[in-house]
Every structure is written in C-alpha cells, then in structure tokens.
Amino acid sequence: MSWSERISTSDWPATVQSVAGTVVIAIFVVTFIVQAFTIPSESMERTLLIGDYLLVDKFCYGATNWNLLFPYRKVQRGDIVVFHYPVHPQQHFVKRVVGVPGDRVRLINKRVYVNGAPLEEPYVQYISGIRDPYRDDFPRTDIPSIGVTARWWSEMPKLVEDKQLIIPEGSYFVLGDNRDDSQDSRYWGFVPRENIIGRPLVIYWSARNLNNDLPGSPTPGDRLYHFAYAITHFFQITRWERTLRLVR
C-alpha cells in the first residue's frame, strides 16, 4: 500500500491545515521578525567579514502598529544596523551607528568625536597608510573627495557648525568599522530612521570568500558554480570559529 493510500480522505484537511499553518508562521517570521543577510564587502572588517551570513532582528526597534505589544528600543550609538542604502534603496547596507539625532560629530586624524568627546572604538581597524583629509578629518567642506555624492556635497555645509556635523531629527550617521575602506555617511549622508531594517543578531554560517580560491572555475562569478562548490566543500570552506557567533 502506498503512502497516499494509507492516508484516509478525512486526514487531508488536517494535513493541509498543518502545512498552511507552517507556511504562515514562516512567512510571518521572515516578514516581521528575522531576515537573512550576507556581508558583501570589507567595510565592516574585522567585526563582519565577506562570507558571513547573518540573521537580522527586524523587531528590536519596533514595528509600526505593534509598539505597545512587544518590547523595543531606540537606535543607539554603537549599534550595528542593516538598512536600505539611501542612494539606491533596493540595496542593503550594514554599518555602525556613530551619531544619533542631536549629536555633533567630527573626525580629527581618523578619531571620532561626538559632542566634543572622543569615542572609544575598540572594534575599528585602519588599513591605509595614505592620509585622506576629507575622510580622516570629516567634515571638510573645502576639499572634495572621490565617491562623495553631489547631493551630499551640496547639503553637508548647511549642517556644519564649528567644524562639527549636526545630526538632524530622524536621521543617523553611520560608519564602517573598516574605517579606511568604507563607503558610509561621510560620502552619501544620513540614514533616515525609516530605512533601518534591524540589527544583526548572529552569524549563522561563515564561509571563506569563494572568489579567492575556486579551482578551475571558468566563470568565478557564476552563482550556480559557487553553490555547487559550497555544497561539495562545505566542511572545508566553513569558518567554524565564526559560525554561530553573536554580532556585537
């Protein structure tokens, strides 16, 4: 007797209901609670590496109509956040919040000062031996830099007072932890509150950058080839020391 024959007609409604319930719960979780995210660039090294796969908590900062039902908190200085890139909202970026509304931010020789006090940033790394006055002594309104958007270059001087950038209401100033190699708020401006998706919770898997060591691949950017290679070399490419690590 086949599996289908062993299930009576009366069992089908319960089976369908169970499957539908599982699907609804999965959609709810992915839509409102967590979201998978992959690190695409070096801008958050050493905190986050290319090949880290994250689960992002979409609930921690509150949901529009559920704020009275579930606990949430405000975006805080030092938080790592995932957000819609303001220049191209279809892209997701991950950076660290350095300035919140009302803060006055500046950099002096790469060191970040908020409201006149230096920030303690043990997670930051500097890899460039080349000095960039715009990047390292931000905000500079007299020296343009490669990568600065035209909109931000024209808007920024209106928000600078006493060589400090004033963060307006509803906006956040973010920087990458890899401070010398990060396209961040210095180059394109603030992250609006509504663009913030959530904050990373855990690295659920971490793999070496396959572009660096795929043997014999005719097209290193071929996703199908990457997928097949990852499946057949799962244990070799997994960075076990980073897998299931909490993001801080």
C-alpha positions as CSV (number, residue, x, y, z in Angstrom):
1,M,0.0,0.0,0.0
2,S,1.4,3.4,-1.0
3,W,1.9,6.3,1.4
4,S,-1.0,8.2,-0.2
5,E,-3.3,5.1,0.2
6,R,-2.5,4.9,3.9
7,I,-3.8,8.5,4.4
8,S,-7.6,8.5,4.5
9,T,-9.6,11.1,2.9
10,S,-10.6,12.5,6.3
11,D,-6.9,13.1,7.1
12,W,-6.3,15.5,4.2
13,P,-8.0,18.6,5.8
14,A,-5.8,18.3,8.9
15,T,-2.7,17.8,6.8
16,V,-3.4,20.8,4.6
17,Q,-4.2,22.9,7.7
18,S,-0.9,21.9,9.3
19,V,1.1,22.7,6.2
20,A,-0.7,26.0,5.7
21,G,-0.1,26.9,9.4
22,T,3.6,26.2,9.0
23,V,3.8,28.4,5.8
24,V,2.0,31.2,7.5
25,I,4.3,31.1,10.5
26,A,7.4,31.0,8.2
27,I,6.2,34.0,6.2
28,F,5.4,35.9,9.4
29,V,8.9,35.2,10.9
30,V,10.7,36.2,7.6
31,T,8.5,39.3,7.1
32,F,8.4,40.7,10.6
33,I,11.0,39.1,12.9
34,V,14.2,38.0,11.2
35,Q,15.8,38.3,7.8
36,A,18.8,36.6,6.3
37,F,21.6,38.9,5.1
38,T,25.0,38.3,3.6
39,I,28.1,40.5,4.0
40,P,29.1,41.7,0.6
41,S,32.1,44.0,1.3
42,E,35.1,44.6,3.5
43,S,33.6,47.8,5.1
44,M,32.8,46.2,8.5
45,E,36.0,44.1,8.9
46,R,37.1,42.8,11.4
47,T,33.7,42.7,13.0
48,L,32.0,41.2,10.0
49,L,33.7,39.5,7.1
50,I,32.8,38.8,3.5
51,G,31.1,35.4,3.6
52,D,29.4,35.9,7.0
53,Y,25.7,35.0,6.8
54,L,23.6,36.9,9.4
55,L,20.2,36.7,10.9
56,V,18.9,40.2,11.3
57,D,16.4,41.1,14.1
58,K,13.7,43.3,12.4
59,F,11.7,43.6,15.6
60,C,14.2,45.2,18.0
61,Y,13.5,48.8,17.0
62,G,9.7,48.5,17.0
63,A,7.0,47.8,14.4
64,T,4.6,50.4,13.3
65,N,1.4,49.1,14.9
66,W,2.8,46.7,17.5
67,N,4.9,49.0,19.7
68,L,2.5,48.5,22.7
69,L,2.5,44.7,22.4
70,F,6.2,44.0,22.0
71,P,9.3,45.4,23.7
72,Y,11.6,47.5,21.6
73,R,14.3,50.2,22.0
74,K,15.6,53.2,20.2
75,V,18.5,53.0,17.8
76,Q,21.6,53.7,19.9
77,R,25.1,54.9,19.3
78,G,27.3,51.9,18.7
79,D,24.6,49.7,17.3
80,I,25.3,47.8,14.1
81,V,22.3,48.2,11.8
82,V,21.1,46.8,8.4
83,F,19.4,49.4,6.3
84,H,18.2,50.4,2.8
85,Y,21.0,52.3,1.2
86,P,19.6,55.9,0.8
87,V,21.1,56.4,-2.6
88,H,19.8,53.1,-4.0
89,P,17.1,51.8,-1.6
90,Q,16.9,48.4,-3.2
91,Q,20.4,47.7,-1.8
92,H,21.0,46.7,1.8
93,F,24.0,48.1,3.7
94,V,25.3,47.2,7.2
95,K,27.2,49.8,9.2
96,R,27.7,51.0,12.8
97,V,25.7,54.0,14.2
98,V,28.1,56.7,15.3
99,G,25.7,59.7,15.6
100,V,22.1,59.9,16.7
101,P,19.7,62.8,16.3
102,G,21.0,65.9,18.0
103,D,24.6,64.7,18.1
104,R,27.5,66.8,16.8
105,V,30.1,64.6,15.0
106,R,33.5,65.2,13.7
107,L,36.7,63.2,12.9
108,I,40.2,64.5,13.8
109,N,43.0,62.5,12.3
110,K,40.6,59.5,12.0
111,R,39.5,59.7,15.6
112,V,35.7,60.2,16.0
113,Y,34.5,62.9,18.4
114,V,30.8,63.1,19.4
115,N,29.6,66.2,21.2
116,G,33.3,67.1,21.8
117,A,34.3,63.8,23.4
118,P,36.3,61.1,21.7
119,L,34.6,57.8,21.1
120,E,36.1,54.6,22.4
121,E,36.0,52.2,19.4
122,P,38.0,49.0,20.0
123,Y,36.3,47.4,17.0
124,V,37.7,49.9,14.4
125,Q,40.6,49.0,12.2
126,Y,42.8,51.3,9.9
127,I,44.5,49.6,7.0
128,S,45.5,52.5,4.8
129,G,48.8,54.3,5.2
130,I,47.7,57.1,3.0
131,R,46.1,60.1,4.5
132,D,42.9,61.5,3.1
133,P,42.0,64.9,4.6
134,Y,38.3,64.6,3.7
135,R,37.9,61.1,5.0
136,D,40.1,61.4,8.1
137,D,39.2,65.0,9.2
138,F,35.5,64.9,8.4
139,P,33.5,67.1,7.9
140,R,35.6,69.0,5.3
141,T,33.6,71.4,3.1
142,D,36.7,72.8,1.3
143,I,38.2,69.5,0.0
144,P,36.0,67.3,-2.2
145,S,36.8,63.6,-2.3
146,I,36.2,60.8,-4.8
147,G,33.0,59.0,-4.1
148,V,31.1,61.8,-2.4
149,T,27.6,62.2,-4.0
150,A,26.7,65.6,-5.5
151,R,23.6,65.8,-3.3
152,W,25.6,65.3,-0.1
153,W,28.4,67.7,-1.1
154,S,25.8,70.5,-1.5
155,E,23.7,69.6,1.6
156,M,26.5,69.0,4.1
157,P,27.8,72.6,4.5
158,K,24.3,73.6,5.8
159,L,24.6,71.2,8.7
160,V,28.2,72.0,9.7
161,E,28.7,74.3,12.7
162,D,32.1,74.9,14.4
163,K,33.6,72.1,12.3
164,Q,31.0,69.6,13.6
165,L,28.3,67.9,11.7
166,I,24.9,68.3,13.4
167,I,22.7,65.2,13.1
168,P,19.1,66.2,12.3
169,E,15.9,64.6,13.8
170,G,15.0,61.3,12.4
171,S,18.5,60.7,10.9
172,Y,21.6,58.7,11.8
173,F,25.3,59.0,11.0
174,V,26.9,55.6,10.3
175,L,30.5,54.5,9.6
176,G,32.1,51.2,8.7
177,D,34.4,49.6,11.2
178,N,37.0,49.2,8.5
179,R,37.3,53.0,8.6
180,D,39.8,53.5,5.8
181,D,37.8,51.4,3.3
182,S,34.1,52.1,3.8
183,Q,31.5,54.0,1.7
184,D,29.5,55.4,4.6
185,S,27.8,58.6,5.8
186,R,30.9,60.6,5.1
187,Y,30.2,60.1,1.4
188,W,26.5,60.0,1.0
189,G,24.9,61.4,4.1
190,F,22.5,60.2,6.8
191,V,20.4,57.1,7.1
192,P,16.7,58.0,7.7
193,R,15.0,56.2,10.5
194,E,12.5,54.6,8.1
195,N,15.4,53.0,6.1
196,I,16.6,51.0,9.1
197,I,15.6,47.3,8.9
198,G,17.1,46.0,12.1
199,R,20.3,44.8,13.7
200,P,22.3,41.6,13.2
201,L,21.8,39.0,15.9
202,V,24.1,36.1,15.0
203,I,26.4,34.8,12.2
204,Y,24.6,31.6,11.5
205,W,27.2,30.5,8.9
206,S,30.5,31.9,7.7
207,A,32.5,30.8,4.7
208,R,35.7,31.8,3.0
209,N,35.4,34.1,0.1
210,L,34.9,31.7,-2.8
211,N,36.1,34.2,-5.4
212,N,39.6,33.9,-3.9
213,D,40.0,30.1,-4.2
214,L,37.6,28.4,-6.6
215,P,39.8,25.9,-8.5
216,G,39.3,25.6,-12.2
217,S,36.2,27.8,-12.4
218,P,35.7,29.3,-15.9
219,T,33.4,32.0,-14.5
220,P,34.2,32.8,-10.9
221,G,31.1,34.9,-10.6
222,D,28.8,32.1,-11.6
223,R,26.4,31.6,-8.7
224,L,25.5,28.1,-9.7
225,Y,29.1,27.1,-9.7
226,H,29.6,28.7,-6.3
227,F,26.6,26.9,-4.9
228,A,27.8,23.5,-6.2
229,Y,31.3,24.1,-4.9
230,A,30.0,25.2,-1.5
231,I,27.8,22.1,-1.1
232,T,30.6,19.7,-2.0
233,H,33.2,21.5,0.1
234,F,31.0,22.6,3.0
235,F,33.4,21.5,5.8
236,Q,36.5,22.8,4.1
237,I,35.2,26.3,3.4
238,T,33.2,26.9,6.6
239,R,34.9,29.2,9.1
240,W,33.8,27.3,12.2
241,E,35.3,29.8,14.6
242,R,32.8,32.4,13.3
243,T,29.7,30.3,12.8
244,L,27.0,30.8,15.4
245,R,28.9,33.9,16.8
246,L,26.8,36.7,18.2
247,V,27.3,40.1,16.5
248,R,28.5,42.9,18.7
